Structure formats: C-alpha cells, structure tokens
Amino acid sequence: MQVNLSGHHVEITPPLRSYVEKKIARILRHCDRVIDVHCTLTVEKLRHEAESTIRLSGTTVHAATVHDDMYAAIDLLADKLDEQVRRHKEKHRDPQAARNRHGTEISP
C-alpha cells in the first residue's frame, strides 16, 4: 500500500506527515485490500482543507473536509473515510454468513 501526500500552498512537515499517516493507518485496519491512498492538504487564507482518495479493490472512496485548523480538518477527514470504508466492508460481506451468525435458517 502506498500513501501519497501532497500540499497546495502548505509545506508538508514531518510532524504533519506522521499525523496523516497515523490517521490513515487507523482507517486501513478495517480493510485489507487497499491499493493506494492519495491525500491532499490545502491552505487558502484561514481555510484549511483536507481531501483524500482511497482506492480499494473494486471501488474508490473519496472525502473532503474544511476547518479553521489543519489538524482538525485531518481528524474530520479520517472520521468520514473511516465511516465510508466500514460501510463498504459491511455492504460486501457474505449475506449467507451474516444470516447464519444471527441464527436465521435459510431453507433451500
């Protein structure tokens, strides 16, 4: 898995890079089929924007957030991506196994 981090009008410092990688790693523990991650951080006056695209096998997950603080924008981005990845994983689970876990018998 490859994490690409770029900045528009902002320098990507080592602490900022490690913070983003830590948040992305938290998201990726839900899914084992990650192809690559691209994250862009942008600053325009007092507006800090973070957006990311995660390519999974079979789909692409994208989210963007805006906040007054860059670290808060990254936190919001991580929450959005986490929810989308979990929803994608739940959607593609085996329905037969889900029914068996809940004790519902399936008749042929």
C-alpha positions, 0 to 999 in steps of 0.5 A, spaced: 500 500 500 502 506 498 500 513 501 501 519 497 501 526 500 501 532 497 500 540 499 497 546 495 500 552 498 502 548 505 509 545 506 508 538 508 512 537 515 514 531 518 510 532 524 504 533 519 506 527 515 506 522 521 499 525 523 496 523 516 499 517 516 497 515 523 490 517 521 490 513 515 493 507 518 487 507 523 482 507 517 486 501 513 485 496 519 478 495 517 480 493 510 485 489 507 485 490 500 487 497 499 491 499 493 493 506 494 491 512 498 492 519 495 491 525 500 491 532 499 492 538 504 490 545 502 491 552 505 487 558 502 487 564 507 484 561 514 481 555 510 484 549 511 482 543 507 483 536 507 481 531 501 483 524 500 482 518 495 482 511 497 482 506 492 480 499 494 479 493 490 473 494 486 471 501 488 474 508 490 472 512 496 473 519 496 472 525 502 473 532 503 473 536 509 474 544 511 476 547 518 479 553 521 485 548 523 489 543 519 489 538 524 482 538 525 480 538 518 485 531 518 481 528 524 474 530 520 477 527 514 479 520 517 472 520 521 468 520 514 473 515 510 473 511 516 465 511 516 465 510 508 470 504 508 466 500 514 460 501 510 463 498 504 466 492 508 459 491 511 455 492 504 460 486 501 460 481 506 457 474 505 449 475 506 449 467 507 454 468 513 451 474 516 444 470 516 447 464 519 451 468 525 444 471 527 441 464 527 436 465 521 435 458 517 435 459 510 431 453 507 433 451 500 
